[in-house]
Amino acid sequence: MKTEGAYKIELIFKKGAGLQLAKNKVPEVEEKIEQKLYDMLVVANENAGYNGRDVIWYSDMPLTKAMKESMQKFKELEEALELKPILDRLAIHPPLGRDMEVELENKLPEIVGTLIYILANVAKEFSTDDKTVSEDELKRAMRILDLTI
């Protein structure tokens, strides 16, 4: 997704879960987060259609109670992501068929940051040394993200 480069993702892993993420693992994390965001937008697009709207609202996003709680914890980290790189990466995916409302568009950096935060904390559950995320731990965490989001 090239959200902020390696630095921001590594920082969210460190501040959010106390884990070090190797720079060579950042592209894999970016790709997974980009795909999960797009998956969520596909569901939001369907929800907008079910509600007879031509615009995807923030309320159409499939946000569980746990994800909303994680969003609050991500906000507490005080790490802001930039919107433009996120929109640029979403543009390479197939069009959703509906435009996003401004509120949803403005929330995308927060949603992306939350997904990174969640991935970091799931990886921490597998971490054997509570310091650095191993390849196996990261893959397990990504699998859980695939099963839940």
Rosetta blueprint (number, residue, H / E / L):
1 M L
2 K L
3 T L
4 E L
5 G L
6 A H
7 Y H
8 K H
9 I H
10 E H
11 L H
12 I H
13 F H
14 K H
15 K H
16 G H
17 A H
18 G L
19 L L
20 Q E
21 L L
22 A L
23 K H
24 N H
25 K H
26 V H
27 P H
28 E H
29 V H
30 E H
31 E H
32 K H
33 I H
34 E H
35 Q H
36 K H
37 L H
38 Y H
39 D H
40 M H
41 L H
42 V H
43 V H
44 A H
45 N H
46 E H
47 N H
48 A H
49 G H
50 Y H
51 N L
52 G L
53 R L
54 D L
55 V E
56 I E
57 W L
58 Y H
59 S H
60 D H
61 M L
62 P L
63 L L
64 T L
65 K H
66 A H
67 M H
68 K H
69 E H
70 S H
71 M H
72 Q H
73 K H
74 F H
75 K H
76 E H
77 L L
78 E L
79 E L
80 A L
81 L L
82 E L
83 L H
84 K H
85 P H
86 I H
87 L H
88 D H
89 R H
90 L H
91 A L
92 I L
93 H L
94 P L
95 P L
96 L L
97 G L
98 R L
99 D E
100 M E
101 E L
102 V H
103 E H
104 L H
105 E H
106 N H
107 K H
108 L H
109 P H
110 E H
111 I H
112 V H
113 G H
114 T H
115 L H
116 I H
117 Y H
118 I H
119 L H
120 A H
121 N H
122 V H
123 A H
124 K H
125 E H
126 F H
127 S L
128 T L
129 D L
130 D L
131 K L
132 T E
133 V L
134 S L
135 E H
136 D H
137 E H
138 L H
139 K H
140 R H
141 A H
142 M H
143 R H
144 I H
145 L H
146 D H
147 L H
148 T H
149 I L
